[in-house]
Amino acid sequence: MVRRAPVASLPAGKVHLIEFWGTSAGAGFERFEEFAALRKTHGDKLAVVGVIGPDPEQYDFETVADYYRENGDSIDFTIGFDDGGKLHAAWVAAAAAEPPHVFLVDAKGNVAWSGGLGFLPLALPVVMKGDVDYAKLAAEQEAAKKKFIRLTFLASLKPAGTAKELDGFVARWPALAHLATTTAWGQLLEGDDPGLALQLCDRMVEVCSAAADAMHLNWVAWTLVDPELEWPDRMLAIAEKAAEKAVALTGGEDSSMLDTLARVAFWKQDFKQAVQLQQKAVAKAGDPDERAGLAVTLGEYQRLLDGK
């Protein structure tokens, strides 16, 4: 095992979440926050396992295990190494899917559900309660997937109808509000009329705050205050709300989120606050190139504060 004790079996009486990552050896760090939140919510009733597939050209077990030993002290879920890829072949291939792919094994030891992590909120509460109607759960997921695909197509091809379609989707599957809203917003932002995405900013902040999703909150805020983007209304109240929440969720330790909040202060012409926040961003930056870029922006704010 890469992290924690080996898993010899999946004992009854506990739900197991197993995600196969393929050759994404660093996925344990990517899943840290999401899996930590699941463990916090469900405690010992839910066992979480991530499985790394082999890549002979890039790494071996010892390389991966050493990396997690050196950097993964905060990871409190099990990570295994699928030497030879037999588990991926048996599980993921049987699901006719590509990794990353999630399986839920219920308390009776049955595979109750499998799918993408984004659809997990639809299935996990049902499986945790027990007495799963497997056919009903599979049918509900299939219906949600079809509607989700329709939503993504609308956001790309008929963006004006996206908000109405999103309303209907969330009304039927409120557990998937985060997946649907963030996906639709991102596609609208990249479309021919990105201004339509701004109409969903309030909803994005609400949904992402509820999901403790600092990354998307920061994305919303930066989209509104990015000096390279021109908007008729920068919606600074929404940008500030999103940026402050992102900073709070990350404990003020993320340099990029501090940088975004500083840019909000810049647009509000509160140059004193902009300088103070940007100083914190520079101090928290770990990469030298990032620190240098943030320092340039700090100089810009300082000159404005000094009236030069």
Secondary structure, 3 states (H helix, E strand, C coil): CCECCCCCCCCCCCEEEEEECCCCCCHHHHCHHHHHHHHHHHHHHEEEEEEECCECCCECHHHHHHHHHHHCCCCCCEEEECHHHHHHHHHHCCCCCCCCEEEEECCCCCEEEEECHHHHHHHHHHHHHCCCCHHHHHHHHHHHHHHHHHHHHHHHHCHHHHHHHHHHHHHHCHHHHHHHHHHHHHHHHCCCCCHHHHCCHHHHHHHHHHCCCHHHHHHHHHHHHCCCCCCCCCCHHHHHHHHHHHHHHCCCCCHHHHHHHHHHHHHCCCHHHHHHHHHHHHHHCCCHHHHHHHHHHHHHHHHHHHCC
